[in-house]
Amino acid sequence: MEERDHIDKALAFIEQTQKLGDQLKKAEEQQKFMLGRMIDLKVTNQTDSKEYAELSARSKGLQDMIDKWRPIYLERTELLKEIKRKK
């Protein structure tokens, strides 16, 4: 039964890592969209608009989240690659 527990934990780790990767990818896509819109607003001299301020705040929060979780994701994927190499 103990071996089954290890397998379940390993599978859960892999699944969580994949989900984290998907979430990071979505966050990065959203970040690109927001930055693109901010550039559009900057080009039309609307950097003092409410929309720009909201986008800026959301972009900063999203970037903070990406910065926090990307190293963890990269660490986990490297660990999984290392395990595959040892097989």
VENPERA-V517090 format. One line per field, one symbol per residue. phi: phi as a letter, one per 30 degrees, with the letter a starting at -180 (. if undefined). burial: b if it has 9 or more other C-alpha atoms within 8 Angstrom, else e. A space follows every 10 residues. Layout:
phi: ???
burial: ???
This chain:
phi: .ddddddddd dddddddddd dddddddddd ddddddddde ddechcdcdd eddddddddd ddddddddce dddddddddd ddddddd
burial: eeeeeeeeee eeebeebeeb beebeebbee beebbeebee bbeeebbeee ebbebbeebe ebbeebeebb eebeebbeeb eeeeeee
